[in-house]
Amino acid sequence: MELQIENLHKQAVDAAISNDWDKAVQLNKKIIELNNEYLDAYLGLGFAYLQLAKYKDSKKYYQEALKIDPNNIIARNNLEKIAILAKNGDKASTDLPVDPNIFMNLRGKTKVVTLLNVGKPEVLARLGIGEKVELRLKKKTPRSAQRTR
């Protein structure tokens, strides 16, 4: 059964990469039928429904994911995004093709940094995966220089 679940998970990921959200929903639901503790299937369903702008369904599956893993940052972040999108009546950008090669995590080559003041949550919530953004570095004046005249 584990092999069957792994195959279904791979198919669900491929469907998501192809923006075939309905197929991703079907495949992830099949996984849950086989193993109702499979966290990635709940996350996949939450994301697929988010892309389909079905926020109620998306929220439901992210909440289910949190029952399995209460500290899951993906579920928590996307629940915040859903709250913003649903409140404003906005829709996340979903029509961009996703290139799996742009997500690299290579030891010694990849660096993760924390960004501060990246933008308004209402704007960030509408961004889609793979969407190009422009980051501008703003130089801060050191506090000691601000105090001297």
MODELLER restraints for C-alpha pairs under 7 A, 6 or more apart:
rsr = mdl.restraints
at = mdl.atoms
rsr.add(forms.Gaussian(group=physical.xy_distance, feature=features.Distance(at['CA:5:A'], at['CA:31:A']), mean=5.88, stdev=0.5))
rsr.add(forms.Gaussian(group=physical.xy_distance, feature=features.Distance(at['CA:8:A'], at['CA:27:A']), mean=6.10, stdev=0.5))
rsr.add(forms.Gaussian(group=physical.xy_distance, feature=features.Distance(at['CA:8:A'], at['CA:31:A']), mean=6.66, stdev=0.5))
rsr.add(forms.Gaussian(group=physical.xy_distance, feature=features.Distance(at['CA:12:A'], at['CA:24:A']), mean=4.67, stdev=0.5))
rsr.add(forms.Gaussian(group=physical.xy_distance, feature=features.Distance(at['CA:12:A'], at['CA:27:A']), mean=5.54, stdev=0.5))
rsr.add(forms.Gaussian(group=physical.xy_distance, feature=features.Distance(at['CA:12:A'], at['CA:28:A']), mean=6.40, stdev=0.5))
rsr.add(forms.Gaussian(group=physical.xy_distance, feature=features.Distance(at['CA:15:A'], at['CA:21:A']), mean=6.67, stdev=0.5))
rsr.add(forms.Gaussian(group=physical.xy_distance, feature=features.Distance(at['CA:15:A'], at['CA:23:A']), mean=6.18, stdev=0.5))
rsr.add(forms.Gaussian(group=physical.xy_distance, feature=features.Distance(at['CA:15:A'], at['CA:24:A']), mean=5.34, stdev=0.5))
rsr.add(forms.Gaussian(group=physical.xy_distance, feature=features.Distance(at['CA:16:A'], at['CA:24:A']), mean=5.90, stdev=0.5))
rsr.add(forms.Gaussian(group=physical.xy_distance, feature=features.Distance(at['CA:17:A'], at['CA:98:A']), mean=5.61, stdev=0.5))
rsr.add(forms.Gaussian(group=physical.xy_distance, feature=features.Distance(at['CA:21:A'], at['CA:48:A']), mean=5.23, stdev=0.5))
rsr.add(forms.Gaussian(group=physical.xy_distance, feature=features.Distance(at['CA:21:A'], at['CA:52:A']), mean=6.99, stdev=0.5))
rsr.add(forms.Gaussian(group=physical.xy_distance, feature=features.Distance(at['CA:24:A'], at['CA:48:A']), mean=6.56, stdev=0.5))
rsr.add(forms.Gaussian(group=physical.xy_distance, feature=features.Distance(at['CA:25:A'], at['CA:45:A']), mean=5.59, stdev=0.5))
rsr.add(forms.Gaussian(group=physical.xy_distance, feature=features.Distance(at['CA:25:A'], at['CA:48:A']), mean=6.27, stdev=0.5))
rsr.add(forms.Gaussian(group=physical.xy_distance, feature=features.Distance(at['CA:28:A'], at['CA:41:A']), mean=4.88, stdev=0.5))
rsr.add(forms.Gaussian(group=physical.xy_distance, feature=features.Distance(at['CA:28:A'], at['CA:44:A']), mean=6.57, stdev=0.5))
rsr.add(forms.Gaussian(group=physical.xy_distance, feature=features.Distance(at['CA:28:A'], at['CA:45:A']), mean=6.18, stdev=0.5))
rsr.add(forms.Gaussian(group=physical.xy_distance, feature=features.Distance(at['CA:31:A'], at['CA:41:A']), mean=6.43, stdev=0.5))
rsr.add(forms.Gaussian(group=physical.xy_distance, feature=features.Distance(at['CA:32:A'], at['CA:38:A']), mean=6.50, stdev=0.5))
rsr.add(forms.Gaussian(group=physical.xy_distance, feature=features.Distance(at['CA:32:A'], at['CA:41:A']), mean=6.53, stdev=0.5))
rsr.add(forms.Gaussian(group=physical.xy_distance, feature=features.Distance(at['CA:37:A'], at['CA:68:A']), mean=6.78, stdev=0.5))
rsr.add(forms.Gaussian(group=physical.xy_distance, feature=features.Distance(at['CA:39:A'], at['CA:65:A']), mean=5.79, stdev=0.5))
rsr.add(forms.Gaussian(group=physical.xy_distance, feature=features.Distance(at['CA:39:A'], at['CA:68:A']), mean=6.68, stdev=0.5))
rsr.add(forms.Gaussian(group=physical.xy_distance, feature=features.Distance(at['CA:42:A'], at['CA:61:A']), mean=5.30, stdev=0.5))
rsr.add(forms.Gaussian(group=physical.xy_distance, feature=features.Distance(at['CA:42:A'], at['CA:62:A']), mean=6.44, stdev=0.5))
rsr.add(forms.Gaussian(group=physical.xy_distance, feature=features.Distance(at['CA:42:A'], at['CA:64:A']), mean=6.71, stdev=0.5))
rsr.add(forms.Gaussian(group=physical.xy_distance, feature=features.Distance(at['CA:42:A'], at['CA:65:A']), mean=5.48, stdev=0.5))
rsr.add(forms.Gaussian(group=physical.xy_distance, feature=features.Distance(at['CA:43:A'], at['CA:61:A']), mean=6.83, stdev=0.5))
rsr.add(forms.Gaussian(group=physical.xy_distance, feature=features.Distance(at['CA:43:A'], at['CA:62:A']), mean=6.08, stdev=0.5))
rsr.add(forms.Gaussian(group=physical.xy_distance, feature=features.Distance(at['CA:43:A'], at['CA:65:A']), mean=6.35, stdev=0.5))
rsr.add(forms.Gaussian(group=physical.xy_distance, feature=features.Distance(at['CA:43:A'], at['CA:75:A']), mean=6.80, stdev=0.5))
rsr.add(forms.Gaussian(group=physical.xy_distance, feature=features.Distance(at['CA:45:A'], at['CA:58:A']), mean=6.78, stdev=0.5))
rsr.add(forms.Gaussian(group=physical.xy_distance, feature=features.Distance(at['CA:45:A'], at['CA:61:A']), mean=6.22, stdev=0.5))
rsr.add(forms.Gaussian(group=physical.xy_distance, feature=features.Distance(at['CA:46:A'], at['CA:58:A']), mean=4.09, stdev=0.5))
rsr.add(forms.Gaussian(group=physical.xy_distance, feature=features.Distance(at['CA:46:A'], at['CA:59:A']), mean=6.55, stdev=0.5))
rsr.add(forms.Gaussian(group=physical.xy_distance, feature=features.Distance(at['CA:46:A'], at['CA:61:A']), mean=4.97, stdev=0.5))
rsr.add(forms.Gaussian(group=physical.xy_distance, feature=features.Distance(at['CA:46:A'], at['CA:62:A']), mean=5.31, stdev=0.5))
rsr.add(forms.Gaussian(group=physical.xy_distance, feature=features.Distance(at['CA:47:A'], at['CA:58:A']), mean=6.56, stdev=0.5))
rsr.add(forms.Gaussian(group=physical.xy_distance, feature=features.Distance(at['CA:49:A'], at['CA:55:A']), mean=6.62, stdev=0.5))
rsr.add(forms.Gaussian(group=physical.xy_distance, feature=features.Distance(at['CA:49:A'], at['CA:57:A']), mean=6.16, stdev=0.5))
rsr.add(forms.Gaussian(group=physical.xy_distance, feature=features.Distance(at['CA:49:A'], at['CA:58:A']), mean=4.82, stdev=0.5))
rsr.add(forms.Gaussian(group=physical.xy_distance, feature=features.Distance(at['CA:50:A'], at['CA:58:A']), mean=5.36, stdev=0.5))
rsr.add(forms.Gaussian(group=physical.xy_distance, feature=features.Distance(at['CA:51:A'], at['CA:92:A']), mean=6.79, stdev=0.5))
rsr.add(forms.Gaussian(group=physical.xy_distance, feature=features.Distance(at['CA:51:A'], at['CA:94:A']), mean=5.87, stdev=0.5))
rsr.add(forms.Gaussian(group=physical.xy_distance, feature=features.Distance(at['CA:53:A'], at['CA:91:A']), mean=6.23, stdev=0.5))
rsr.add(forms.Gaussian(group=physical.xy_distance, feature=features.Distance(at['CA:55:A'], at['CA:82:A']), mean=6.22, stdev=0.5))
rsr.add(forms.Gaussian(group=physical.xy_distance, feature=features.Distance(at['CA:55:A'], at['CA:86:A']), mean=6.87, stdev=0.5))
rsr.add(forms.Gaussian(group=physical.xy_distance, feature=features.Distance(at['CA:59:A'], at['CA:79:A']), mean=6.18, stdev=0.5))
rsr.add(forms.Gaussian(group=physical.xy_distance, feature=features.Distance(at['CA:62:A'], at['CA:75:A']), mean=5.07, stdev=0.5))
rsr.add(forms.Gaussian(group=physical.xy_distance, feature=features.Distance(at['CA:62:A'], at['CA:79:A']), mean=6.86, stdev=0.5))
rsr.add(forms.Gaussian(group=physical.xy_distance, feature=features.Distance(at['CA:65:A'], at['CA:75:A']), mean=6.72, stdev=0.5))
rsr.add(forms.Gaussian(group=physical.xy_distance, feature=features.Distance(at['CA:66:A'], at['CA:72:A']), mean=6.28, stdev=0.5))
rsr.add(forms.Gaussian(group=physical.xy_distance, feature=features.Distance(at['CA:66:A'], at['CA:75:A']), mean=6.68, stdev=0.5))
rsr.add(forms.Gaussian(group=physical.xy_distance, feature=features.Distance(at['CA:81:A'], at['CA:125:A']), mean=5.22, stdev=0.5))
rsr.add(forms.Gaussian(group=physical.xy_distance, feature=features.Distance(at['CA:84:A'], at['CA:122:A']), mean=6.29, stdev=0.5))
rsr.add(forms.Gaussian(group=physical.xy_distance, feature=features.Distance(at['CA:84:A'], at['CA:125:A']), mean=6.75, stdev=0.5))
rsr.add(forms.Gaussian(group=physical.xy_distance, feature=features.Distance(at['CA:85:A'], at['CA:91:A']), mean=6.20, stdev=0.5))
rsr.add(forms.Gaussian(group=physical.xy_distance, feature=features.Distance(at['CA:85:A'], at['CA:125:A']), mean=6.56, stdev=0.5))
rsr.add(forms.Gaussian(group=physical.xy_distance, feature=features.Distance(at['CA:91:A'], at['CA:126:A']), mean=6.28, stdev=0.5))
rsr.add(forms.Gaussian(group=physical.xy_distance, feature=features.Distance(at['CA:92:A'], at['CA:125:A']), mean=6.66, stdev=0.5))
rsr.add(forms.Gaussian(group=physical.xy_distance, feature=features.Distance(at['CA:92:A'], at['CA:126:A']), mean=4.22, stdev=0.5))
rsr.add(forms.Gaussian(group=physical.xy_distance, feature=features.Distance(at['CA:92:A'], at['CA:127:A']), mean=5.99, stdev=0.5))
rsr.add(forms.Gaussian(group=physical.xy_distance, feature=features.Distance(at['CA:92:A'], at['CA:128:A']), mean=6.11, stdev=0.5))
rsr.add(forms.Gaussian(group=physical.xy_distance, feature=features.Distance(at['CA:93:A'], at['CA:126:A']), mean=5.83, stdev=0.5))
rsr.add(forms.Gaussian(group=physical.xy_distance, feature=features.Distance(at['CA:93:A'], at['CA:127:A']), mean=5.59, stdev=0.5))
rsr.add(forms.Gaussian(group=physical.xy_distance, feature=features.Distance(at['CA:93:A'], at['CA:128:A']), mean=4.65, stdev=0.5))
rsr.add(forms.Gaussian(group=physical.xy_distance, feature=features.Distance(at['CA:94:A'], at['CA:128:A']), mean=5.85, stdev=0.5))
rsr.add(forms.Gaussian(group=physical.xy_distance, feature=features.Distance(at['CA:96:A'], at['CA:130:A']), mean=6.90, stdev=0.5))
rsr.add(forms.Gaussian(group=physical.xy_distance, feature=features.Distance(at['CA:96:A'], at['CA:131:A']), mean=6.95, stdev=0.5))
rsr.add(forms.Gaussian(group=physical.xy_distance, feature=features.Distance(at['CA:98:A'], at['CA:129:A']), mean=6.99, stdev=0.5))
rsr.add(forms.Gaussian(group=physical.xy_distance, feature=features.Distance(at['CA:98:A'], at['CA:130:A']), mean=5.77, stdev=0.5))
